[in-house]
Amino acid sequence: CLGRHDEARGIFSHFLKYVLRLDGKINYRQGLGLHFGASAAEYGMILHLARRYQCTLIAHPLENSVRQKLVGMGEVILDHFTECRELDGLSLIQMCAEADTNERVHVYINNNLWAIRGLEALAAILGVCDGERYQQAATTLRTNVAIALKRFEAYDERFGVLPPFRIGYTATPLTLPL
């Protein structure tokens, strides 16, 4: 925002009106048609931003269409909260890392960490009663991510503790020896 509240509100309103569908999915224009391939990190960042600057960006009380779209983004995240076979059935977010690589659906750590922040933000925006489901999902996800990080982190003498960027893929640096 940096004090430019009207401009920030205009950009966010444009996003809500033209980029975000009623079901919470982000429209990406690629080629001839609309394409959906946002990551949980993108959804989480937007929800986090909405919460952080709620007084500036969002009218209070929430308009029904805005509420529906924000809840839809939370539902998109929860729709990808699935059992991870690498973690003996613990559930994590499995989505693409970005729209350009939407066919590569995996358990990316950044997606899961931003999903936690996004779900917590949505819970705060909605309030205690309406946001409870999203807060519980964030709490469960936080616990599961901590377990996954411990299980898949690696130690390297040169770099120290290395968290994996993706569950099931080595955290060991794949570099040429010096």
RODO-2510 file (C-alpha; in nm, 4 decimals, decimal comma):
residues 178
     n   res          X          Y          Z
     1     c     0,0000     0,0000     0,0000
     2     l     0,2741     0,2464     0,0987
     3     g     0,0120     0,5098     0,1710
     4     r    -0,1410     0,4812    -0,1748
     5     h    -0,4650     0,3377    -0,0465
     6     d    -0,6918     0,4406    -0,3347
     7     e    -0,4550     0,2913    -0,5905
     8     a    -0,4131    -0,0312    -0,3899
     9     r    -0,7904    -0,0595    -0,3465
    10     g    -0,8364    -0,0092    -0,7215
    11     i    -0,5849    -0,2807    -0,8108
    12     f    -0,7349    -0,5264    -0,5628
    13     s    -1,0880    -0,4469    -0,6817
    14     h    -0,9787    -0,5070    -1,0415
    15     f    -0,8298    -0,8410    -0,9362
    16     l    -1,1490    -0,9409    -0,7581
    17     k    -1,3715    -0,8327    -1,0452
    18     y    -1,1801    -0,9539    -1,3507
    19     v    -0,9235    -1,2120    -1,2437
    20     l    -1,0923    -1,4098    -0,9684
    21     r    -1,3971    -1,6187    -1,0534
    22     l    -1,6890    -1,6627    -0,8123
    23     d    -1,5596    -2,0110    -0,7258
    24     g    -1,2263    -1,8601    -0,6199
    25     k    -1,0199    -1,9815    -0,9139
    26     i    -0,7718    -1,7438    -1,0727
    27     n    -0,8126    -1,7005    -1,4481
    28     y    -0,4882    -1,7205    -1,6415
    29     r    -0,5004    -1,6322    -2,0067
    30     q    -0,2800    -1,8647    -2,2083
    31     g    -0,3340    -1,9239    -2,5749
    32     l    -0,6914    -1,9172    -2,6958
    33     g    -0,8782    -1,9904    -2,3756
    34     l    -0,8773    -1,9516    -2,0033
    35     h    -0,6426    -2,1740    -1,8121
    36     f    -0,6428    -2,2540    -1,4409
    37     g    -0,3101    -2,3379    -1,2833
    38     a    -0,2421    -2,1169    -0,9851
    39     s    -0,0418    -2,2564    -0,6984
    40     a    -0,1400    -2,2729    -0,3339
    41     a     0,1360    -2,0190    -0,2747
    42     e    -0,0416    -1,7698    -0,5004
    43     y    -0,3770    -1,8255    -0,3311
    44     g    -0,2151    -1,8067     0,0110
    45     m    -0,0283    -1,4853    -0,0699
    46     i    -0,3437    -1,3155    -0,1963
    47     l    -0,5429    -1,4170     0,1117
    48     h    -0,2566    -1,3054     0,3366
    49     l    -0,2413    -0,9708     0,1563
    50     a    -0,6190    -0,9286     0,1858
    51     r    -0,6009    -0,9879     0,5609
    52     r    -0,2960    -0,7714     0,6163
    53     y    -0,4536    -0,4737     0,4437
    54     q    -0,8161    -0,5660     0,5075
    55     c    -0,9146    -0,2195     0,6280
    56     t    -0,7707    -0,0645     0,3112
    57     l    -0,8535    -0,3240     0,0465
    58     i    -1,1874    -0,4718     0,1508
    59     a    -1,5089    -0,2963     0,2452
    60     h    -1,6473    -0,3893     0,5846
    61     p    -1,8788    -0,5703     0,6113
    62     l    -1,7746    -0,8000     0,3286
    63     e    -1,9813    -0,7790     0,0141
    64     n    -2,1326    -1,1183    -0,0718
    65     s    -1,9392    -1,1540    -0,3998
    66     v    -1,6080    -1,0662    -0,2312
    67     r    -1,6781    -1,3082     0,0524
    68     q    -1,7710    -1,5815    -0,1959
    69     k    -1,4493    -1,5317    -0,3925
    70     l    -1,2258    -1,5274    -0,0836
    71     v    -1,3962    -1,8393     0,0537
    72     g    -1,3595    -1,9947    -0,2926
    73     m    -0,9835    -1,9410    -0,2783
    74     g    -0,9748    -2,1190     0,0559
    75     e    -1,1782    -2,4022    -0,0929
    76     v    -0,9364    -2,4321    -0,3856
    77     i    -0,6563    -2,4823    -0,1335
    78     l    -0,8574    -2,7343     0,0696
    79     d    -0,9539    -2,9260    -0,2465
    80     h    -0,5839    -3,0079    -0,2844
    81     f    -0,5333    -3,1107     0,0799
    82     t    -0,4796    -3,4814     0,0184
    83     e    -0,2984    -3,7810     0,1593
    84     c     0,0681    -3,7976     0,0720
    85     r     0,1956    -4,1498     0,0162
    86     e     0,5550    -4,0406     0,0923
    87     l     0,4357    -3,9486     0,4416
    88     d     0,2349    -4,2607     0,5201
    89     g    -0,0984    -4,0913     0,4608
    90     l    -0,0408    -3,7549     0,6279
    91     s    -0,2273    -3,4896     0,4325
    92     l    -0,0540    -3,2003     0,2609
    93     i    -0,1323    -2,9631    -0,0237
    94     q    -0,0542    -3,1137    -0,3628
    95     m    -0,0648    -2,8508    -0,6377
    96     c     0,1523    -2,7154    -0,9132
    97     a     0,4289    -2,4728    -0,8251
    98     e     0,3066    -2,2119    -1,0743
    99     a     0,0801    -2,1734    -1,3754
   100     d     0,3612    -2,2321    -1,6241
   101     t     0,4229    -2,5781    -1,4798
   102     n     0,0671    -2,6706    -1,3912
   103     e     0,1114    -3,0285    -1,5104
   104     r     0,3745    -3,0884    -1,2381
   105     v     0,1540    -3,1491    -0,9358
   106     h     0,3567    -3,2359    -0,6265
   107     v     0,3827    -3,1546    -0,2572
   108     y     0,5900    -2,8353    -0,2705
   109     i     0,6951    -2,6928     0,0642
   110     n     0,6384    -2,3309    -0,0421
   111     n     0,2807    -2,4145    -0,1425
   112     n     0,2140    -2,5688     0,1961
   113     l     0,3695    -2,2848     0,3950
   114     w     0,1754    -2,0196     0,2011
   115     a    -0,1406    -2,2300     0,2267
   116     i    -0,1066    -2,2183     0,6067
   117     r    -0,0748    -1,8388     0,6014
   118     g    -0,3605    -1,8049     0,3536
   119     l    -0,5972    -2,0287     0,5477
   120     e    -0,5150    -1,8476     0,8721
   121     a    -0,5762    -1,5142     0,6987
   122     l    -0,9093    -1,6335     0,5616
   123     a    -1,0111    -1,7548     0,9079
   124     a    -0,9311    -1,4103     1,0495
   125     i    -1,1216    -1,2315     0,7719
   126     l    -1,4297    -1,4495     0,8238
   127     g    -1,4232    -1,4408     1,2031
   128     v    -1,4336    -1,7092     1,4693
   129     c    -1,7491    -1,8951     1,3681
   130     d    -1,7242    -1,8835     0,9899
   131     g    -1,3458    -1,9188     0,9816
   132     e    -1,3094    -2,2140     1,2191
   133     r    -1,2865    -2,4720     0,9399
   134     y    -0,9994    -2,2847     0,7735
   135     q    -0,8156    -2,2320     1,1019
   136     q    -0,8406    -2,6042     1,1847
   137     a    -0,7088    -2,6952     0,8387
   138     a    -0,4188    -2,4508     0,8826
   139     t    -0,3336    -2,6008     1,2219
   140     t    -0,3379    -2,9562     1,0854
   141     l    -0,1335    -2,8513     0,7839
   142     r     0,1233    -2,6769     1,0071
   143     t     0,1706    -2,9974     1,2082
   144     n     0,1997    -3,2131     0,8961
   145     v     0,4491    -2,9773     0,7298
   146     a     0,6687    -2,9862     1,0402
   147     i     0,6689    -3,3668     1,0276
   148     a     0,7449    -3,3664     0,6539
   149     l     1,0321    -3,1214     0,6914
   150     k     1,1934    -3,3311     0,9636
   151     r     1,1550    -3,6485     0,7623
   152     f     1,2903    -3,5126     0,4331
   153     e     1,5490    -3,2563     0,5350
   154     a     1,9109    -3,3288     0,4544
   155     y     2,2356    -3,2163     0,6090
   156     d     2,5255    -3,0983     0,3988
   157     e     2,8669    -3,0060     0,5427
   158     r     2,8881    -2,7001     0,3206
   159     f     2,5286    -2,5750     0,3462
   160     g     2,3972    -2,7145     0,6778
   161     v     2,0341    -2,8242     0,7199
   162     l     1,8513    -2,8220     0,3867
   163     p     1,4728    -2,8410     0,3698
   164     p     1,3340    -3,0099     0,0604
   165     f     1,1636    -2,7887    -0,1947
   166     r     0,9386    -3,0811    -0,2820
   167     i     0,8427    -3,3868    -0,0761
   168     g     0,9851    -3,7027    -0,2273
   169     y     1,2708    -3,5183    -0,3987
   170     t     1,6146    -3,4992    -0,2446
   171     a     1,7137    -3,1900    -0,0483
   172     t     2,0795    -3,2637    -0,1166
   173     p     2,2332    -2,9968    -0,3412
   174     l     2,2729    -3,1234    -0,6962
   175     t     2,5839    -2,9249    -0,7878
   176     l     2,9114    -3,0065    -0,9515
   177     p     3,1979    -3,0633    -0,7063
   178     l     3,4340    -2,7689    -0,6567
***
